[in-house]
C-alpha cells in the first residue's frame, strides 16, 4: 500500500509536466521537449561558438562585397589633350571622392577668320572650376558632373575684340557607357557675359555644346566628336562656329 502511495506521488507531477512534452530526433540529436515555448526562447537567446563563427563569416562576406562595389581609391586624376583644326587644348580633372577640380588651358589661331570676320587674332584661354559628381562611382563610370568656374580669355590686338576678359560659367556633363569599352559624352557650357578687364563697357560671353563618342583600352581613352560654339560680343548677334574635336585621355 505504501509503495502504491509513493508511486502515485511521483507520477502525478511527471504526468502534469509530460502533457505538453514530446520527443523527436532532430538534426542536432535526440531532444526531449518539456515546455517547448520556454525551450525555444532559450535557444534563440543562447550564445554559441558556432553562431559566432557563422556571424563572423557573414560579416566578412559583406565586407568583401562592399570592397568590390565601392571606389577603393577616393583620389582620382585624369589628363587630356584635345586637338581641333585651329586649337590645341590641355585639361586636367582631379577628384577627392565626389568633389573635384577642373583646370584647362587652350590656345587658338584664326578664331575670327572662321566666323567670317576680317580679323584673325590669336586667343589664349585658361579656366579653373570646382565640380561635383552628382551620380556615378568614378571618372570611368556612367556619371553626371556639374561644374562652376571662371574663364580668363586673352585676345591679340584687333579692331573687333582685343584685350583680356573674365567670365563665370556653368557646365553640366553627362557620360554614358554602352559597354565596358564604348560610350558617349556630352556637355553644355554657358558663360555669363564677362566684361573687359579695363574697358568695362565691352562684354564677351556665349554658349558651347559638345558631343563625342569614345573607346577605352584600360586607362587610355580615344575620343572623337563635334563642338558647336555661339559667341556674343557686346550683346550683338551670336557668332556661330563649328569644329571637329579629337582627344586622348589618360586616367590615373
Order of alpha helices (4+ residues) and beta strands (2+ residues): alpha-beta-beta-alpha-alpha-beta-beta-beta-alpha-beta-beta-beta-beta-beta-beta-beta
